[in-house]
């Protein structure tokens, strides 16, 4: 008698593959669709967790593209405070697939529709990336100038990227009624004022997430950009929900939708792959979970394990700085400091502050 | 006698050149000089007896140590206060809110402000450790480049041609003032009567303006000042910090003796 399971590898079986963090087990967590080497030009983008990935990849010696690089001019702390060198571009946190799509649209459009600008105490903020200027700018024209320069730089990164590592964080978001743009945070959180007539809540469905990701890919292809995608889901739960549900249920929905969208794209579309950072950090798959005392932020150990699994699955060995740097001249020579959770810049945290 | 040590980097040359004039005008002042090798604080050791000693050979003709315990006042000259950081930022970027200069990238004025604050605070922390916060010490920034300094590298004094030079230099000066006010040292910014405008010294004070042809370096020197400047600056220092007025005014303090203290 034959069973369809009898010839499957160890990784197909829970007992033989789960709860281990040795190199062989970690290497089995992901079977990449396409090769990525240390020379592959990577673009990082996404939610808070993407900042962890970006730093870990840079430190690990991967060829991470760095648009709007300020590392030669500013100390790391100041770079990060002003949104530089957190990701491959100064786009701030991109939580939803819709944000990602509209960012691609803006970057490749010769005349993108202007985004909303928020005002607070006489200072002006780019509502599509409100934290990159923590004190705001002096005039709306400055916001528009800054955004124009950002989009030019982003276009350059997109054209050079061979692989986009996109970390999806949320399905909940706010849509600016006038422009139709998805916002990274609700008006009134960083700046601006909440007016139900000017920004509406939306909880994206799996279908919408997939449509946005496919549309993003199509836009890039139409523009001659050939990057493929490695999708991840942020293990960081929602800090607050506007859905009416309990935040735990809302988080479960959000992560389930994103995970399902990633899985379906991975199965059905050769341009999309999925890397299980979410599972590594939040489950027992690799002796986790690796979350801080508030069960919210991934620990440094968890982030390192994610990168280790990423490297091992790609046959790049266990990531370590020195050998890797020799292979990757594009890596900035200045080592970045060990990431600490407090350094991760996250508008979501502000929601919590507003509750106090 | 009031004993004054003038220490620092190559900028002490202006005071050395004016030494005779200074001592004639201030007969109760005795001057001593000491140049830090490579302009670096770490190039010297300050021992427990108050002697500042060069860790490496001093330039020919220059002392390799100075006993600061014997001094009544210490004038620490030529300090940059990270002004090169300001210059590099405005050389590489436009500043949002200031007149554009066609750079491909911009930074916000707030970022520039925080950047200067960071750099200058760090600089002042180093200053505080050097000479251990000795209240006899008055710190003087390096003179601004002189008018006519057209050949300076763009990243050396990028504010010179900037339409918002006054704002930029004002920002830098205010930040230096703020951080120096927290130290035990005195601080003496460049007096207005020695400047030709924001961030620039009067052209006639440039070393380039007075060097004999055979002494003129390949690149005219608009960053170091001559003996006229040395005298005028010391006079301002003496009035403000020593309470002394010049007893006479030399006919021509401008004498250039090339003591090997030119650009190093």
Interface residues (C-beta under 8 A of the other chain):
Chain A: X68 X73 X74 X75 X78 X81 X82 X133 X134 X135 X136 X137 X138 X139 X142 X145 X146 X149 X152 X153
Chain B: X88 X89 X92 X96 X97 X104 X105 X106 X108 X109 X110 X111 X114 X115 X118
